[in-house]
Amino acid sequence: MPIVFSEHAKRQLERRKISQKLAKNVVINPDEINSSFRDRKLRSKKIRGRLIEIVTKTEGSKITIITGYFIKE
């Protein structure tokens, strides 16, 4: 299943210092997946003691990364 990045995701991930490689890793191997609005999924994973969440939307066989961010616990 191909994974692509929206332009918004590219800007936000760079601003938040989250690599595209890390974002893809969370999408492929999340600890948890939760449903969100507009058929989006929240994929989260704890990495190096920090929780990261990647917002995705599946369209056919393609997963689009909408944005990503670290969650303050």
N, C-alpha and C positions, 0 to 999 in steps of 0.2 A: 504494500500500500504506500504510494508516494506521499511524502510529507513536504508541504510548501509553507513559506512564510508570507503573511500579508505585509504590505509596506509598513503599516502601523507596528506590527510585531518587530520588524527589523529595527525600526527607530527606538522602540521602547526597550527591547532587549539590550541594544548597544548602550542606551542611556543608563540602564540599570546594571550594566556590566555582567550580563548573562550571555554566555556564548551560544551560538546556534547549535553547536554540538551538544551542550548540556541540555538545551531545550528539547532537542530530538530524543535524547536519552530518556528524559522524563516522559515524553509521549509514548515511546516504545516500551518502557519498563516502569510504569508508575506504581507507587505503593497503593494508591487509591484513585478511583475515578468517580466523580459525582456529576449528576445532571445539573444543567444550568438553564437559563432562559434562551429562547430562540434556538433550541436543539443543540446548544453548545455543551461541551464537556469540560469539567475542571479536573485536570490530571495533576496529582500532587506527589511529591517524593521528598523524603528527608535526606539531605546530602550535607555531609560534614557538619552535622548539628543544626542545619538551617532547613526550613521547609520552603520548597519552591513550588509554585503553582503555575501551570501552563494552560491557557484557555484555547480550546480547539473547536473546530466545526468540521464534521465529516460530510463530504459531498460526493456521492458515488463511491469510488474507490480512493479518493484523495482526502487527506487530512490537512486542513489549513490551520496553522498556528495563528491565533488572533492577537495574543499578548502573553506576557509572562512576568512574574514578579515573585519576590521573596515575601513570606508571611512573617510578621513579627509575632512571636509567641509570648 
